[in-house]
Amino acid sequence: MVVAVGPGVVDVSIEHPKECSECGACTQDASGQRVAQGVSDPLGARLGDVVEIETSAAVRRSAQVRVFVVPVLSLFLGYLAGYLLGSVFGIAPDATGAITGLVASAVAVYTLRSHGHGPRAEQAYPVQVRAIIAAAKCRADEHGA
C-alpha cells in the first residue's frame, strides 16, 4: 500500500515474510512496518492505493549471477589455488584444495551478503510501480463509485 507520495516516486509498505533476508531494498519504520522508499511511480499512484512493485529483469539476472555463480566459481578457483599450493609445498593437494575452496566460497558469500544491505543496496536494486491493484477508497468515491 502506498504510504507516502512525492513527485514521480512513492513509499510503499511491504508485507514482510518470515523468510525475508533483509536484503536492504526496504527499511523498517518506527512502527515496525517494512517500507520501500523512493519507488519510481510512472503510473501516478495515490496515497492508500494498493500497488504491485518490481525490479527490472536486468537487476534480477544480475542478482541471480551474484547469488549462484559467484560462490560456486569461488569454490572451484579456491580449490584450484589450494591444490596448486599444496603441490608446490608438498602438502596434501586435495586437502589443501578442499580447505581453500571452502574458505574462498565462504568469503564470497559473506562479501555478497554484507554488500547487499543498507542504502547502497536500495540504489543498486531500483524498484518501480508495475500496477495499481486497488485504488484507495477516496479515489473510487471521486469517480462516483
N, C-alpha and C positions, 0 to 999 in steps of 0.2 A: 504494500500500500504506500502511496506517495505521502510523505510526512512533511516535506518542505519543497517549495518551488522557487526557482531562480530563473534568470534569463537563459533559456536553452538547456538547463540542467534541472534535475530533481534529486531529492534524497528519498530513498525507498527503504521501508522497513522490510526485513527479510526473516522468514521463518528459519530458525537455526536448528538443523537436525543434530542428534546426539553424535553422529559420525563426523561432524564438522571438524576439520583440522585447523581451523583458524588461519587461513592462508594469507590474510591481510587485505582481502578485497573489500571487507566491510569492517566497521568499527562497532563497539558496544557503547550505547549511550548510558546516562546516569540511571535509567530505569532498568537496565539490563537487556534492552532490545537491540538486536543487530540492525545496523543501518548502512546501506551502501550510499556513500555521499558522492555528489558530483556526477551522477549518472546522466549521460548525454540523452536529451529528450527531443528527438526530431518530430514526435507526434503531438506534442502540446498537451501532455498530461496535466491534470489539475490536482490540487490538494484533495486527498481522500480516494483518488482513483486506485483501483487495483490494476497493477501492470505486470507484464512479463518482461524480464530483462535478460540480456545475453551478452556474451563476449563474442568477438569476431572469430571466424574459422581459423584465421592465421594465428591468433593468440592461443586457441585450443590446440592446434597442431604443435606449436612451439612448446607448450606445457607438456604435451604427450611425449615429445622427444626428450625434454629435460627429465621427466619422471621415469621413463622406461629405458631409454637408450644410454643416457649418461652413466647411471650406476652399473649397468652391465658392461659397457665399454671400459669403465674404470676397473672393474673386476678383472677383465681379460688383460688389460695393459699392466695392471699391478702384478698379476700372475707372471706375465712375461718378464717384467723387470726383476721380480724376485727370483725367477728361475735362472735368468742370466747372471744375476749377482751371486746366487748360490753356486752356480757352476764355476764362476771365476774364483770365489773364495774357498771352494772345496766344502761348502755346507750342503746338506741335502737339498738339491734344487727344487724338488716337488714341494717339500715342506715350506721352504722359504718362499716359493711362488704362491702357495696357498695363503700363507700369512700376509704377505704384502698385497695380494689380490683382495683379501677381505678388508684389510686396513684401507686400501685405496677406495674401495666401494663404500665403506662407512664414511670416509671423509667426503666423498662426493654427495652422499645422501645428506649428511649434516650441513654441508655448504648450501645445497639446494633448499633445504628447509629454512635455514637461517636467512637466506636472501629472499624467501617467499613471504615474509611478514613485514608489516609496517607501511609507512607512507610510500616508499618506493614501489611496493607491490601494487598499491592502488593505481599508480601511474603506469605500471607495466601491464596491467590487465584492464584496459579500458572497457567499460560496460555501457550499454545503451538500452533504452526502452525499445522493446521489439513490438509490443502490442499493448493496447489498453483493453483489459479483460472486462472490467466492470467500472463504469463511470460512477463517481460519487453521487449520493442521493440528491444533493442540492443541484448538481448538474442536470440530472434527469428531470427535476422539477422545473428548471429553466425552459425546457422544451415541451412542457405541458404533459409530461408522463405521470 
